[in-house]
Amino acid sequence: MATKIYLDPGHGGSDTGAVGNGLLEKNLTLQIALKIRDILNDEYTGHSIKMSRTTDKYPTLTERTNAANAWNADFYLSIHINAGGGTGYEDYIYPGAGEPSAAYRNIIHSEVVKATAFKDRGKKTNDLHYCVNQKCRRS
C-alpha cells in the first residue's frame, strides 16, 4: 500500500505570506513543494502525492485539511518561510503524534539542515491548525 503524502505550499492567491527583498513567501513555498514532489516521484517509489495547490490560488486552511483528510493522507507537510523573529529551520508536529509523523519529521529535519546549512531551530510540537484538523495525531 502506497504512503499518501499531502504537500501544502503555504499561502497563495491574495495571501502573499512574508514579503522581503522582492520575494513573496507564496511563490517560494510553491517552488519548494513542486521540487519536493518532483524529487519524491523521480527518486522514490511506494507513495502517492497530492498537493493543496499547484498554482497561485488560496485554499483556506479548512479546505486544505479537509482535502487531506478526505484523501486519508498518511503525512501532511505544510511549507512556510516566515519572517520576523529569527533565522534558521524549524518544524512542527502535533504533541504526541507518534509514528510515522515523528519518523518522517526527523528525516526531513536532518536532511533540510544538512542540505542548507541553516541554523537548526529545533524539532517542535504545537497544536497548529494543520495538525489539530488533520489526522497527523494518529500513530
N, CA, C and O atoms as CSV, one atom per row, in Angstrom:
chain,resi,resn,atom,element,x,y,z
A,1,MET,N,N,0.841,-1.184,0.000
A,1,MET,CA,C,0.000,0.000,0.000
A,1,MET,C,C,0.886,1.248,0.000
A,1,MET,O,O,1.818,1.357,0.797
A,2,ALA,N,N,0.593,2.159,-0.877
A,2,ALA,CA,C,1.390,3.376,-1.019
A,2,ALA,C,C,1.132,4.354,0.127
A,2,ALA,O,O,-0.003,4.530,0.568
A,3,THR,N,N,2.192,4.977,0.591
A,3,THR,CA,C,2.075,6.039,1.579
A,3,THR,C,C,1.527,7.279,0.888
A,3,THR,O,O,2.028,7.693,-0.157
A,4,LYS,N,N,0.502,7.862,1.477
A,4,LYS,CA,C,-0.125,9.057,0.908
A,4,LYS,C,C,0.473,10.302,1.557
A,4,LYS,O,O,0.357,10.514,2.764
A,5,ILE,N,N,1.121,11.125,0.715
A,5,ILE,CA,C,1.798,12.340,1.176
A,5,ILE,C,C,1.066,13.553,0.623
A,5,ILE,O,O,0.901,13.688,-0.590
A,6,TYR,N,N,0.630,14.430,1.512
A,6,TYR,CA,C,-0.086,15.644,1.118
A,6,TYR,C,C,0.836,16.837,1.326
A,6,TYR,O,O,1.211,17.148,2.456
A,7,LEU,N,N,1.199,17.505,0.236
A,7,LEU,CA,C,2.074,18.674,0.294
A,7,LEU,C,C,1.233,19.945,0.240
A,7,LEU,O,O,0.362,20.087,-0.619
A,8,ASP,N,N,1.496,20.852,1.147
A,8,ASP,CA,C,0.720,22.079,1.249
A,8,ASP,C,C,1.635,23.302,1.215
A,8,ASP,O,O,2.137,23.731,2.255
A,9,PRO,N,N,1.859,23.877,0.001
A,9,PRO,CA,C,2.633,25.116,-0.076
A,9,PRO,C,C,1.834,26.253,0.569
A,9,PRO,O,O,0.733,26.570,0.120
A,10,GLY,N,N,2.379,26.854,1.605
A,10,GLY,CA,C,1.660,27.886,2.343
A,10,GLY,C,C,1.276,29.100,1.510
A,10,GLY,O,O,1.922,29.444,0.520
A,11,HIS,N,N,0.192,29.733,1.957
A,11,HIS,CA,C,-0.306,30.979,1.380
A,11,HIS,C,C,-0.820,30.763,-0.041
A,11,HIS,O,O,-1.302,29.673,-0.349
A,12,GLY,N,N,-0.734,31.762,-0.912
A,12,GLY,CA,C,-1.224,31.664,-2.284
A,12,GLY,C,C,-2.307,32.689,-2.560
A,12,GLY,O,O,-2.912,33.230,-1.635
A,13,GLY,N,N,-2.551,32.954,-3.839
A,13,GLY,CA,C,-3.555,33.926,-4.240
A,13,GLY,C,C,-3.255,35.299,-3.664
A,13,GLY,O,O,-2.130,35.788,-3.763
A,14,SER,N,N,-4.265,35.921,-3.059
A,14,SER,CA,C,-4.076,37.263,-2.498
A,14,SER,C,C,-3.298,37.245,-1.183
A,14,SER,O,O,-2.891,38.302,-0.702
A,15,ASP,N,N,-3.080,36.064,-0.588
A,15,ASP,CA,C,-2.306,35.927,0.645
A,15,ASP,C,C,-0.849,35.667,0.268
A,15,ASP,O,O,-0.471,34.542,-0.058
A,16,THR,N,N,-0.038,36.725,0.316
A,16,THR,CA,C,1.363,36.612,-0.117
A,16,THR,C,C,2.257,35.939,0.908
A,16,THR,O,O,3.317,35.423,0.555
A,17,GLY,N,N,1.849,35.933,2.174
A,17,GLY,CA,C,2.750,35.487,3.217
A,17,GLY,C,C,3.803,36.550,3.433
A,17,GLY,O,O,3.575,37.725,3.146
A,18,ALA,N,N,4.953,36.148,3.936
A,18,ALA,CA,C,6.043,37.093,4.193
A,18,ALA,C,C,6.554,37.684,2.880
A,18,ALA,O,O,6.581,37.015,1.848
A,19,VAL,N,N,6.958,38.959,2.945
A,19,VAL,CA,C,7.465,39.665,1.771
A,19,VAL,C,C,8.788,40.319,2.147
A,19,VAL,O,O,8.892,40.965,3.191
A,20,GLY,N,N,9.799,40.153,1.297
A,20,GLY,CA,C,11.081,40.796,1.553
A,20,GLY,C,C,12.044,40.582,0.408
A,20,GLY,O,O,12.044,39.532,-0.235
A,21,ASN,N,N,12.865,41.585,0.159
A,21,ASN,CA,C,13.880,41.508,-0.889
A,21,ASN,C,C,13.285,41.150,-2.248
A,21,ASN,O,O,13.917,40.460,-3.048
A,22,GLY,N,N,12.069,41.622,-2.502
A,22,GLY,CA,C,11.421,41.343,-3.776
A,22,GLY,C,C,10.869,39.934,-3.892
A,22,GLY,O,O,10.450,39.525,-4.975
A,23,LEU,N,N,10.860,39.184,-2.797
A,23,LEU,CA,C,10.370,37.806,-2.802
A,23,LEU,C,C,9.047,37.713,-2.068
A,23,LEU,O,O,8.804,38.441,-1.106
A,24,LEU,N,N,8.192,36.810,-2.531
A,24,LEU,CA,C,6.916,36.537,-1.879
A,24,LEU,C,C,6.937,35.107,-1.356
A,24,LEU,O,O,7.276,34.178,-2.089
A,25,GLU,N,N,6.577,34.932,-0.095
A,25,GLU,CA,C,6.569,33.599,0.505
A,25,GLU,C,C,5.713,32.624,-0.297
A,25,GLU,O,O,6.096,31.468,-0.477
A,26,LYS,N,N,4.563,33.078,-0.776
A,26,LYS,CA,C,3.663,32.187,-1.511
A,26,LYS,C,C,4.341,31.576,-2.735
A,26,LYS,O,O,4.095,30.414,-3.058
A,27,ASN,N,N,5.187,32.342,-3.415
A,27,ASN,CA,C,5.885,31.826,-4.596
A,27,ASN,C,C,6.985,30.840,-4.209
A,27,ASN,O,O,7.162,29.810,-4.860
A,28,LEU,N,N,7.718,31.160,-3.151
A,28,LEU,CA,C,8.800,30.280,-2.701
A,28,LEU,C,C,8.261,28.950,-2.186
A,28,LEU,O,O,8.816,27.894,-2.491
A,29,THR,N,N,7.176,28.998,-1.403
A,29,THR,CA,C,6.628,27.751,-0.871
A,29,THR,C,C,6.114,26.858,-1.991
A,29,THR,O,O,6.234,25.635,-1.918
A,30,LEU,N,N,5.542,27.464,-3.029
A,30,LEU,CA,C,5.073,26.676,-4.167
A,30,LEU,C,C,6.252,26.040,-4.897
A,30,LEU,O,O,6.190,24.865,-5.258
A,31,GLN,N,N,7.326,26.802,-5.119
A,31,GLN,CA,C,8.512,26.249,-5.781
A,31,GLN,C,C,9.111,25.094,-4.973
A,31,GLN,O,O,9.509,24.077,-5.540
A,32,ILE,N,N,9.172,25.254,-3.661
A,32,ILE,CA,C,9.712,24.203,-2.794
A,32,ILE,C,C,8.847,22.952,-2.867
A,32,ILE,O,O,9.366,21.845,-3.017
A,33,ALA,N,N,7.526,23.120,-2.763
A,33,ALA,CA,C,6.619,21.964,-2.800
A,33,ALA,C,C,6.701,21.229,-4.131
A,33,ALA,O,O,6.718,19.998,-4.160
A,34,LEU,N,N,6.752,21.970,-5.227
A,34,LEU,CA,C,6.860,21.327,-6.547
A,34,LEU,C,C,8.178,20.561,-6.663
A,34,LEU,O,O,8.218,19.483,-7.257
A,35,LYS,N,N,9.246,21.107,-6.104
A,35,LYS,CA,C,10.547,20.432,-6.133
A,35,LYS,C,C,10.505,19.167,-5.278
A,35,LYS,O,O,11.012,18.124,-5.691
A,36,ILE,N,N,9.909,19.251,-4.100
A,36,ILE,CA,C,9.770,18.068,-3.245
A,36,ILE,C,C,8.980,16.994,-3.979
A,36,ILE,O,O,9.379,15.829,-3.988
A,37,ARG,N,N,7.870,17.371,-4.591
A,37,ARG,CA,C,7.054,16.422,-5.361
A,37,ARG,C,C,7.886,15.751,-6.447
A,37,ARG,O,O,7.850,14.530,-6.602
A,38,ASP,N,N,8.635,16.554,-7.195
A,38,ASP,CA,C,9.434,16.008,-8.293
A,38,ASP,C,C,10.529,15.068,-7.784
A,38,ASP,O,O,10.758,14.012,-8.374
A,39,ILE,N,N,11.197,15.438,-6.710
A,39,ILE,CA,C,12.255,14.582,-6.150
A,39,ILE,C,C,11.653,13.263,-5.674
A,39,ILE,O,O,12.188,12.194,-5.970
A,40,LEU,N,N,10.551,13.332,-4.944
A,40,LEU,CA,C,9.923,12.104,-4.452
A,40,LEU,C,C,9.490,11.203,-5.610
A,40,LEU,O,O,9.695,9.990,-5.567
A,41,ASN,N,N,8.897,11.794,-6.632
A,41,ASN,CA,C,8.427,10.993,-7.763
A,41,ASN,C,C,9.572,10.452,-8.618
A,41,ASN,O,O,9.465,9.356,-9.168
A,42,ASP,N,N,10.655,11.200,-8.735
A,42,ASP,CA,C,11.788,10.774,-9.564
A,42,ASP,C,C,12.693,9.767,-8.864
A,42,ASP,O,O,13.271,8.896,-9.514
A,43,GLU,N,N,12.819,9.881,-7.544
A,43,GLU,CA,C,13.824,9.095,-6.839
A,43,GLU,C,C,13.274,8.014,-5.908
A,43,GLU,O,O,14.040,7.208,-5.378
A,44,TYR,N,N,11.955,7.988,-5.703
A,44,TYR,CA,C,11.377,7.038,-4.749
A,44,TYR,C,C,10.126,6.396,-5.333
A,44,TYR,O,O,9.519,6.906,-6.275
A,45,THR,N,N,9.760,5.264,-4.744
A,45,THR,CA,C,8.524,4.575,-5.119
A,45,THR,C,C,7.737,4.284,-3.848
A,45,THR,O,O,8.221,4.522,-2.742
A,46,GLY,N,N,6.529,3.770,-4.010
A,46,GLY,CA,C,5.738,3.368,-2.856
A,46,GLY,C,C,4.977,4.496,-2.203
A,46,GLY,O,O,4.625,4.414,-1.026
A,47,HIS,N,N,4.721,5.550,-2.956
A,47,HIS,CA,C,3.993,6.682,-2.392
A,47,HIS,C,C,3.050,7.264,-3.452
A,47,HIS,O,O,3.167,6.993,-4.647
A,48,SER,N,N,2.137,8.055,-2.965
A,48,SER,CA,C,1.234,8.832,-3.810
A,48,SER,C,C,1.216,10.244,-3.241
A,48,SER,O,O,1.216,10.423,-2.024
A,49,ILE,N,N,1.200,11.248,-4.118
A,49,ILE,CA,C,1.272,12.641,-3.665
A,49,ILE,C,C,0.081,13.434,-4.172
A,49,ILE,O,O,-0.313,13.320,-5.333
A,50,LYS,N,N,-0.484,14.237,-3.286
A,50,LYS,CA,C,-1.461,15.260,-3.657
A,50,LYS,C,C,-0.979,16.566,-3.061
A,50,LYS,O,O,-0.253,16.584,-2.066
A,51,MET,N,N,-1.399,17.670,-3.691
A,51,MET,CA,C,-0.998,18.996,-3.223
A,51,MET,C,C,-2.220,19.881,-3.038
A,51,MET,O,O,-3.211,19.752,-3.758
A,52,SER,N,N,-2.139,20.778,-2.066
A,52,SER,CA,C,-3.241,21.712,-1.834
A,52,SER,C,C,-3.357,22.713,-2.973
A,52,SER,O,O,-4.442,23.218,-3.264
A,53,ARG,N,N,-2.238,22.992,-3.611
A,53,ARG,CA,C,-2.240,23.892,-4.764
A,53,ARG,C,C,-0.992,23.650,-5.604
A,53,ARG,O,O,0.074,23.325,-5.082
A,54,THR,N,N,-1.145,23.814,-6.907
A,54,THR,CA,C,-0.005,23.733,-7.828
A,54,THR,C,C,0.101,25.022,-8.633
A,54,THR,O,O,0.964,25.151,-9.501
A,55,THR,N,N,-0.777,25.971,-8.341
A,55,THR,CA,C,-0.774,27.287,-8.983
A,55,THR,C,C,-0.973,28.338,-7.893
A,55,THR,O,O,-1.066,28.011,-6.710
A,56,ASP,N,N,-1.036,29.592,-8.303
A,56,ASP,CA,C,-1.178,30.702,-7.364
A,56,ASP,C,C,-2.642,30.912,-6.997
A,56,ASP,O,O,-3.278,31.860,-7.458
A,57,LYS,N,N,-3.169,30.019,-6.163
A,57,LYS,CA,C,-4.526,30.167,-5.641
A,57,LYS,C,C,-4.454,30.029,-4.127
A,57,LYS,O,O,-3.426,29.624,-3.584
A,58,TYR,N,N,-5.549,30.368,-3.443
A,58,TYR,CA,C,-5.551,30.298,-1.990
A,58,TYR,C,C,-6.670,29.399,-1.476
A,58,TYR,O,O,-7.804,29.852,-1.322
A,59,PRO,N,N,-6.366,28.135,-1.210
A,59,PRO,CA,C,-7.350,27.332,-0.487
A,59,PRO,C,C,-7.313,27.735,0.993
A,59,PRO,O,O,-6.237,28.001,1.529
A,60,THR,N,N,-8.449,27.781,1.643
A,60,THR,CA,C,-8.473,28.112,3.065
A,60,THR,C,C,-7.799,26.999,3.863
A,60,THR,O,O,-7.587,25.900,3.349
A,61,LEU,N,N,-7.467,27.285,5.112
A,61,LEU,CA,C,-6.865,26.262,5.967
A,61,LEU,C,C,-7.795,25.057,6.094
A,61,LEU,O,O,-7.346,23.911,6.059
A,62,THR,N,N,-9.082,25.320,6.240
A,62,THR,CA,C,-10.046,24.232,6.361
A,62,THR,C,C,-10.127,23.418,5.077
A,62,THR,O,O,-10.199,22.190,5.130
A,63,GLU,N,N,-10.116,24.083,3.923
A,63,GLU,CA,C,-10.131,23.359,2.650
A,63,GLU,C,C,-8.894,22.470,2.514
A,63,GLU,O,O,-8.985,21.348,2.016
A,64,ARG,N,N,-7.768,22.962,2.947
A,64,ARG,CA,C,-6.520,22.193,2.854
A,64,ARG,C,C,-6.605,20.925,3.709
A,64,ARG,O,O,-6.341,19.823,3.229
A,65,THR,N,N,-6.974,21.096,4.970
A,65,THR,CA,C,-7.019,19.928,5.859
A,65,THR,C,C,-8.173,18.994,5.507
A,65,THR,O,O,-8.033,17.777,5.626
A,66,ASN,N,N,-9.300,19.537,5.080
A,66,ASN,CA,C,-10.410,18.674,4.661
A,66,ASN,C,C,-10.024,17.812,3.467
A,66,ASN,O,O,-10.373,16.632,3.414
A,67,ALA,N,N,-9.309,18.389,2.511
A,67,ALA,CA,C,-8.884,17.626,1.328
A,67,ALA,C,C,-7.919,16.513,1.735
A,67,ALA,O,O,-8.022,15.393,1.234
A,68,ALA,N,N,-6.987,16.809,2.633
A,68,ALA,CA,C,-6.045,15.780,3.094
A,68,ALA,C,C,-6.769,14.675,3.843
A,68,ALA,O,O,-6.468,13.495,3.663
A,69,ASN,N,N,-7.722,15.057,4.685
A,69,ASN,CA,C,-8.488,14.058,5.431
A,69,ASN,C,C,-9.373,13.221,4.522
A,69,ASN,O,O,-9.469,12.006,4.693
A,70,ALA,N,N,-10.021,13.864,3.555
A,70,ALA,CA,C,-10.895,13.124,2.629
A,70,ALA,C,C,-10.091,12.096,1.841
A,70,ALA,O,O,-10.601,11.023,1.520
A,71,TRP,N,N,-8.852,12.414,1.534
A,71,TRP,CA,C,-7.967,11.506,0.802
A,71,TRP,C,C,-7.344,10.467,1.735
A,71,TRP,O,O,-6.771,9.479,1.276
A,72,ASN,N,N,-7.458,10.693,3.043
A,72,ASN,CA,C,-6.879,9.832,4.073
A,72,ASN,C,C,-5.349,9.852,4.011
A,72,ASN,O,O,-4.698,8.807,4.030
A,73,ALA,N,N,-4.796,11.052,3.937
A,73,ALA,CA,C,-3.341,11.224,3.855
A,73,ALA,C,C,-2.652,10.624,5.078
A,73,ALA,O,O,-3.144,10.728,6.201
A,74,ASP,N,N,-1.501,9.995,4.832
A,74,ASP,CA,C,-0.686,9.459,5.915
A,74,ASP,C,C,0.237,10.522,6.493
A,74,ASP,O,O,0.611,10.463,7.664
A,75,PHE,N,N,0.601,11.494,5.662
A,75,PHE,CA,C,1.568,12.516,6.066
A,75,PHE,C,C,1.180,13.837,5.428
A,75,PHE,O,O,0.884,13.897,4.235
A,76,TYR,N,N,1.181,14.896,6.227
A,76,TYR,CA,C,0.797,16.239,5.777
A,76,TYR,C,C,1.982,17.160,6.010
A,76,TYR,O,O,2.434,17.321,7.144
A,77,LEU,N,N,2.487,17.765,4.945
A,77,LEU,CA,C,3.616,18.681,5.061
A,77,LEU,C,C,3.180,20.065,4.613
A,77,LEU,O,O,2.902,20.281,3.433
A,78,SER,N,N,3.118,21.009,5.556
A,78,SER,CA,C,2.799,22.396,5.266
A,78,SER,C,C,4.108,23.170,5.205
A,78,SER,O,O,4.905,23.130,6.142
A,79,ILE,N,N,4.326,23.871,4.104
A,79,ILE,CA,C,5.605,24.538,3.863
A,79,ILE,C,C,5.448,26.047,4.025
A,79,ILE,O,O,4.584,26.662,3.400
A,80,HIS,N,N,6.290,26.634,4.867
A,80,HIS,CA,C,6.288,28.077,5.104
A,80,HIS,C,C,7.716,28.580,5.182
A,80,HIS,O,O,8.638,27.822,5.481
A,81,ILE,N,N,7.892,29.866,4.912
A,81,ILE,CA,C,9.201,30.503,5.013
A,81,ILE,C,C,9.242,31.387,6.259
A,81,ILE,O,O,10.183,31.316,7.049
A,82,ASN,N,N,8.225,32.210,6.425
A,82,ASN,CA,C,8.080,33.120,7.566
A,82,ASN,C,C,9.140,34.218,7.582
A,82,ASN,O,O,10.106,34.187,6.820
A,83,ALA,N,N,8.933,35.175,8.462
A,83,ALA,CA,C,9.852,36.306,8.588
A,83,ALA,C,C,9.654,36.941,9.953
A,83,ALA,O,O,8.636,36.724,10.610
A,84,GLY,N,N,10.627,37.721,10.369
A,84,GLY,CA,C,10.494,38.469,11.612
A,84,GLY,C,C,10.501,37.580,12.828
A,84,GLY,O,O,9.450,37.074,13.221
A,85,GLY,N,N,11.620,37.378,13.420
A,85,GLY,CA,C,11.650,36.584,14.637
A,85,GLY,C,C,12.580,35.394,14.536
A,85,GLY,O,O,12.232,34.293,14.964
A,86,GLY,N,N,13.725,35.598,13.991
A,86,GLY,CA,C,14.700,34.518,13.969
A,86,GLY,C,C,15.030,34.040,12.579
A,86,GLY,O,O,14.308,34.304,11.617
A,87,THR,N,N,16.120,33.343,12.493
A,87,THR,CA,C,16.532,32.756,11.230
A,87,THR,C,C,16.826,31.286,11.458
A,87,THR,O,O,17.152,30.872,12.571
A,88,GLY,N,N,16.710,30.513,10.410
A,88,GLY,CA,C,17.012,29.103,10.517
A,88,GLY,C,C,15.834,28.242,10.138
A,88,GLY,O,O,14.855,28.718,9.564
A,89,TYR,N,N,15.939,26.962,10.465
A,89,TYR,CA,C,14.922,25.979,10.097
A,89,TYR,C,C,14.342,25.331,11.348
A,89,TYR,O,O,15.069,24.958,12.268
A,90,GLU,N,N,13.028,25.206,11.362
A,90,GLU,CA,C,12.330,24.503,12.439
A,90,GLU,C,C,11.150,23.780,11.833
A,90,GLU,O,O,10.651,24.167,10.777
A,91,ASP,N,N,10.703,22.732,12.498
A,91,ASP,CA,C,9.497,22.053,12.035
A,91,ASP,C,C,8.644,21.668,13.235
A,91,ASP,O,O,9.113,21.617,14.372
A,92,TYR,N,N,7.379,21.398,12.943
A,92,TYR,CA,C,6.402,21.114,13.982
A,92,TYR,C,C,5.622,19.847,13.661
A,92,TYR,O,O,5.330,19.551,12.502
A,93,ILE,N,N,5.293,19.110,14.711
A,93,ILE,CA,C,4.287,18.059,14.622
A,93,ILE,C,C,3.372,18.234,15.828
A,93,ILE,O,O,3.703,18.942,16.779
A,94,TYR,N,N,2.228,17.582,15.773
A,94,TYR,CA,C,1.273,17.645,16.872
A,94,TYR,C,C,1.876,16.968,18.102
A,94,TYR,O,O,2.532,15.935,17.969
A,95,PRO,N,N,1.668,17.535,19.312
A,95,PRO,CA,C,2.212,16.910,20.522
A,95,PRO,C,C,1.744,15.455,20.645
A,95,PRO,O,O,0.547,15.176,20.579
A,96,GLY,N,N,2.672,14.554,20.821
A,96,GLY,CA,C,2.344,13.137,20.963
A,96,GLY,C,C,1.947,12.466,19.671
A,96,GLY,O,O,1.281,11.431,19.695
A,97,ALA,N,N,2.343,13.034,18.533
A,97,ALA,CA,C,1.936,12.491,17.229
A,97,ALA,C,C,2.383,11.051,17.032
A,97,ALA,O,O,1.683,10.274,16.383
A,98,GLY,N,N,3.520,10.687,17.573
A,98,GLY,CA,C,3.992,9.312,17.432
A,98,GLY,C,C,4.438,9.007,16.013
A,98,GLY,O,O,4.708,9.915,15.226
A,99,GLU,N,N,4.514,7.725,15.693
A,99,GLU,CA,C,4.936,7.262,14.372
A,99,GLU,C,C,3.727,7.240,13.455
A,99,GLU,O,O,2.631,6.999,13.962
A,100,PRO,N,N,3.825,7.470,12.142
A,100,PRO,CA,C,5.059,7.747,11.424
A,100,PRO,C,C,5.420,9.229,11.376
A,100,PRO,O,O,6.471,9.585,10.844
A,101,SER,N,N,4.566,10.104,11.924
A,101,SER,CA,C,4.832,11.547,11.835
A,101,SER,C,C,6.201,11.921,12.385
A,101,SER,O,O,6.936,12.678,11.751
A,102,ALA,N,N,6.550,11.401,13.550
A,102,ALA,CA,C,7.833,11.740,14.162
A,102,ALA,C,C,8.998,11.226,13.317
A,102,ALA,O,O,10.005,11.915,13.163
A,103,ALA,N,N,8.864,10.034,12.779
A,103,ALA,CA,C,9.941,9.470,11.950
A,103,ALA,C,C,10.138,10.293,10.686
A,103,ALA,O,O,11.271,10.618,10.331
A,104,TYR,N,N,9.050,10.634,10.002
A,104,TYR,CA,C,9.157,11.463,8.795
A,104,TYR,C,C,9.772,12.812,9.135
A,104,TYR,O,O,10.668,13.285,8.436
A,105,ARG,N,N,9.291,13.429,10.209
A,105,ARG,CA,C,9.793,14.730,10.611
A,105,ARG,C,C,11.287,14.672,10.900
A,105,ARG,O,O,12.025,15.569,10.493
A,106,ASN,N,N,11.746,13.640,11.590
A,106,ASN,CA,C,13.166,13.525,11.926
A,106,ASN,C,C,14.032,13.431,10.675
A,106,ASN,O,O,15.092,14.053,10.605
A,107,ILE,N,N,13.588,12.663,9.697
A,107,ILE,CA,C,14.345,12.522,8.446
A,107,ILE,C,C,14.366,13.846,7.694
A,107,ILE,O,O,15.427,14.316,7.283
A,108,ILE,N,N,13.197,14.446,7.517
A,108,ILE,CA,C,13.112,15.714,6.784
A,108,ILE,C,C,13.950,16.783,7.480
A,108,ILE,O,O,14.694,17.515,6.827
A,109,HIS,N,N,13.831,16.871,8.789
A,109,HIS,CA,C,14.548,17.886,9.544
A,109,HIS,C,C,16.059,17.775,9.320
A,109,HIS,O,O,16.712,18.759,8.971
A,110,SER,N,N,16.601,16.597,9.517
A,110,SER,CA,C,18.051,16.445,9.378
A,110,SER,C,C,18.510,16.676,7.949
A,110,SER,O,O,19.591,17.227,7.738
A,111,GLU,N,N,17.723,16.272,6.964
A,111,GLU,CA,C,18.115,16.470,5.567
A,111,GLU,C,C,18.072,17.948,5.171
A,111,GLU,O,O,18.947,18.415,4.441
A,112,VAL,N,N,17.069,18.684,5.642
A,112,VAL,CA,C,16.990,20.117,5.323
A,112,VAL,C,C,18.161,20.859,5.948
A,112,VAL,O,O,18.805,21.668,5.280
A,113,VAL,N,N,18.448,20.597,7.221
A,113,VAL,CA,C,19.559,21.277,7.889
A,113,VAL,C,C,20.877,20.935,7.196
A,113,VAL,O,O,21.715,21.812,6.985
A,114,LYS,N,N,21.059,19.676,6.847
A,114,LYS,CA,C,22.297,19.250,6.181
A,114,LYS,C,C,22.432,19.895,4.796
A,114,LYS,O,O,23.513,20.356,4.430
A,115,ALA,N,N,21.347,19.927,4.035
A,115,ALA,CA,C,21.405,20.436,2.660
A,115,ALA,C,C,21.539,21.945,2.593
A,115,ALA,O,O,22.091,22.469,1.625
A,116,THR,N,N,21.048,22.657,3.596
A,116,THR,CA,C,21.021,24.112,3.528
A,116,THR,C,C,22.048,24.792,4.426
A,116,THR,O,O,22.411,25.943,4.187
A,117,ALA,N,N,22.511,24.103,5.440
A,117,ALA,CA,C,23.387,24.687,6.461
A,117,ALA,C,C,22.680,25.801,7.229
A,117,ALA,O,O,23.336,26.665,7.812
A,118,PHE,N,N,21.330,25.786,7.235
A,118,PHE,CA,C,20.571,26.744,8.041
A,118,PHE,C,C,20.806,26.452,9.511
A,118,PHE,O,O,21.099,25.319,9.894
A,119,LYS,N,N,20.673,27.489,10.334
A,119,LYS,CA,C,20.706,27.311,11.777
A,119,LYS,C,C,19.569,26.360,12.148
A,119,LYS,O,O,18.448,26.510,11.663
A,120,ASP,N,N,19.853,25.399,12.992
A,120,ASP,CA,C,18.853,24.425,13.430
A,120,ASP,C,C,18.072,25.009,14.604
A,120,ASP,O,O,18.585,25.105,15.719
A,121,ARG,N,N,16.822,25.397,14.338
A,121,ARG,CA,C,15.966,25.977,15.381
A,121,ARG,C,C,15.173,24.913,16.129
A,121,ARG,O,O,14.426,25.233,17.054
A,122,GLY,N,N,15.327,23.663,15.740
A,122,GLY,CA,C,14.755,22.579,16.521
A,122,GLY,C,C,13.522,21.923,15.947
A,122,GLY,O,O,12.867,22.429,15.035
A,123,LYS,N,N,13.235,20.767,16.527
A,123,LYS,CA,C,12.039,19.982,16.215
A,123,LYS,C,C,11.031,20.310,17.307
A,123,LYS,O,O,11.283,20.079,18.490
A,124,LYS,N,N,9.894,20.847,16.901
A,124,LYS,CA,C,8.944,21.363,17.879
A,124,LYS,C,C,7.585,20.688,17.760
A,124,LYS,O,O,7.285,20.018,16.772
A,125,THR,N,N,6.774,20.883,18.794
A,125,THR,CA,C,5.396,20.409,18.771
A,125,THR,C,C,4.478,21.581,19.071
A,125,THR,O,O,4.844,22.496,19.808
A,126,ASN,N,N,3.271,21.547,18.489
A,126,ASN,CA,C,2.295,22.606,18.712
A,126,ASN,C,C,0.952,22.140,18.154
A,126,ASN,O,O,0.905,21.283,17.272
A,127,ASP,N,N,-0.137,22.708,18.669
A,127,ASP,CA,C,-1.467,22.380,18.145
A,127,ASP,C,C,-1.820,23.316,17.005
A,127,ASP,O,O,-2.841,24.001,17.071
A,128,LEU,N,N,-1.016,23.365,15.976
A,128,LEU,CA,C,-1.303,24.199,14.819
A,128,LEU,C,C,-2.543,23.676,14.106
A,128,LEU,O,O,-2.855,22.488,14.191
A,129,HIS,N,N,-3.251,24.557,13.404
A,129,HIS,CA,C,-4.487,24.168,12.712
A,129,HIS,C,C,-4.304,22.899,11.889
A,129,HIS,O,O,-5.159,22.014,11.896
A,130,TYR,N,N,-3.187,22.819,11.184
A,130,TYR,CA,C,-2.954,21.684,10.300
A,130,TYR,C,C,-2.961,20.374,11.065
A,130,TYR,O,O,-3.565,19.392,10.632
A,131,CYS,N,N,-2.284,20.368,12.207
A,131,CYS,CA,C,-2.177,19.132,12.973
A,131,CYS,C,C,-3.443,18.812,13.751
A,131,CYS,O,O,-3.817,17.646,13.873
A,132,VAL,N,N,-4.094,19.816,14.266
A,132,VAL,CA,C,-5.313,19.574,15.025
A,132,VAL,C,C,-6.413,19.052,14.103
A,132,VAL,O,O,-7.194,18.185,14.494
A,133,ASN,N,N,-6.473,19.576,12.884
A,133,ASN,CA,C,-7.560,19.231,11.983
A,133,ASN,C,C,-7.176,18.197,10.931
A,133,ASN,O,O,-7.989,17.858,10.071
A,134,GLN,N,N,-5.974,17.705,10.990
A,134,GLN,CA,C,-5.544,16.643,10.081
A,134,GLN,C,C,-5.193,15.440,10.940
A,134,GLN,O,O,-4.857,15.601,12.113
A,135,LYS,N,N,-5.260,14.297,10.409
A,135,LYS,CA,C,-5.079,13.086,11.187
A,135,LYS,C,C,-3.618,12.796,11.502
A,135,LYS,O,O,-3.259,11.639,11.721
A,136,CYS,N,N,-2.763,13.821,11.530
A,136,CYS,CA,C,-1.361,13.566,11.837
A,136,CYS,C,C,-1.181,13.195,13.311
A,136,CYS,O,O,-0.085,12.811,13.718
A,137,ARG,N,N,-2.230,13.304,14.104
A,137,ARG,CA,C,-2.136,12.936,15.512
A,137,ARG,C,C,-2.106,11.436,15.707
A,137,ARG,O,O,-1.647,10.948,16.740
A,138,ARG,N,N,-2.593,10.702,14.719
A,138,ARG,CA,C,-2.679,9.254,14.884
A,138,ARG,C,C,-1.304,8.614,14.831
A,138,ARG,O,O,-0.384,9.152,14.215
A,139,SER,N,N,-1.169,7.491,15.464
A,139,SER,CA,C,0.109,6.770,15.456
A,139,SER,C,C,0.128,5.780,14.322
A,139,SER,O,O,1.116,5.070,14.139
